[in-house]
Amino acid sequence: MASALGLDFGTTNSVLAQTEGASTRSIVVESPTGRSDTTRTALSFLKDAGPSPLKVEAGQAAIREFIDNPGECRFLQSIKTFAASALFQGTLIFGKRYEFEDLMQRFLTRLRDYAGNNWEATFRRVVIGRPVHFAGANPDEKLALERYNRALTRMGFPEVHYVYEPVAAAFYFARNLDRDATVLVADFGGGTTDYSIIRFESQAGRLTATPIGHSGVGIAGDHFDFRIIDNIVSPLIGKGSLFKSFDKLLEVPSSYYANFGRWNQLSIFKTLRDFTELKKLVRASLEPEKLESFVELIEHDEGYPLYQAVSATKMRLSQAEETEFAFAPLGERARRTVRRDEFEGWIAPDLARIEEALDEVLSTTATTPDGIDKVFLTGGTSFVPAVRRLFENRFGKERIESGGELLSIAHGLALIGERDDIAAWTAAA
C-alpha cells in the first residue's frame, strides 16, 4: 500500500497521486460534477439551510455552484497566489474571517471528501510541490511555508516534505531515460515559471540524481492572461479615462485594473476599499458609462466568464495565427480579432523575464546550452508558441520533450515520497 501522497497544489489546477507498485496513479476525485484526476484550485461558499451553516465546494463543483447561484455564492480561485503575500491577512466570507491556511485546509478537505476510498487512510507522509520562487510582488517564502505547514498539519499528516515543483517533474520524466543525462526542466504554472538542472545517473540499477541548480520567476500563464485583459477589456471599462477632481483632470488609478486583471484578486475585489472608491468616481468621470460597466462586471461576479473567454483566446492562438476574442457581458464592443504577433508583443516583457530566469540558472551553475542533454517542458503555458520558440532557439528542437503537462509534478512527488533517500530530494521548509 502507498505510504506517501503526492500533492501538486497549483495556482490553476491541483492533482493528487500515489504509487502503485513500481508505477503511479492519479487519485481520482468524484465531486457533484463528475470524476476527474485534476481539480481546479477554487472554492465556493454558500449559505446552507442544512445542519452546516455553509456549503463548501471545491474545483469544478465550486464553479458550478457559483454559476448556479449568482450573487449568493462567494467564489475564490487561484488561492495559491496569496500564500507568500504578507498583505493578505484573510478575507471575510459571510461575516467570518478566513486566513490563507483556512482556505487551503478547506480546499484539501473537500478533495479528500471527493476522493473517498481512493484516499488511503495509511498515508503517513505528504510530499507537496513548491515553486522555486513564490508568486507576488514581494513574496515571503518563509510565510508561505508556515501557512502551508499549518494547513497540512491540521490535515493530520505525520510527515510533511517539500520538493521543488520542477524537481518532481524531472523525476517523473527521468524514469524514461535510457542513459545518464543532464536535464533542464522548465515548469510553467499559472503563477510561476521554475527551472531545475539535474544530473541523472543509473547506479546498480537505481536512479540517482545530483541537483545542479534552480531558478524561477513569479511570471507565467496568468500574466499572459492579464496582458489580454489589459489590452482589450480594460480600455473598454475606463482604463486611461479621466475624472474631474475640483479644477483638475486626473486619470482613473491604474491599480483598479491591476486588481481586475488578476484572477486571484477578482474574488476579493468587491470587498476592497478600492472598489468603494471606484464607485464614487463614476459621477466625476468624463466617460461614466465605462466605469459603470466596470462596476457592473464586479457586482455581477463576471470574473469566471472573463477567465473562460481569455483562456480560450490564448489556447486558440497557440494553434492559429489569429482568432476572435469575445466577452458577452460587454457586448459587441468587446468583440475583436487578435493576431498571434500582436499577443506576442503584449507578452514580450514577461517572456524577457522568463528568459532572464533561464539565463540565471545557466550562468550560476556554469552550464552551457551544449551541456544540457534533455529539456523537459511541462505546464500549460509550454504550449504557447513564443515560449516554445525560446527553448528551441537555445537548445534545438531535437533535445526538447514534453508530456504529462498537468500530471507530471504530482506523480513525481509520489515517486519521491516512497524513496528511502527522500531527504536528498526535498527543499528546506
ABEGO torsion letter per residue (X at the ends): XBABBBBBBBAABBBBBBBBEABBBBBBBBBAAEBBABBBBBBBBBBBABABABBBBBEAAAAAAAAABBGABBBBBGAAAAAABAABAEBBBGGBBBBAAAAAAAAAAAAAAAAEAABBAABABBBBBBBABBBEABBBAAAAAAAAAAAAAAAGBABBBBBBAAAAAAAAAAAABABBBBBBBBBBBAABBBBBBBBBBBBGGBBBBBBAEBBBBBBBAAAAAAAAAAAAAAAAAGBGBBBBBEABBBBBBAAAAAAAABAAAAAAAAABAAAAAAAAAAAABABAAAAAAAAAAAAAGAAAAAAAAAAAAAAAAAABABBBBBBAAAEAAABBBBBAAAAAAAAAAAAAAAAAAAAAAAAAAGBBAAABABBBBBEAAAABAAAAAAAAAAAEAAABBBEGAAAAAAAAAAAAAABAAAAAABBBX
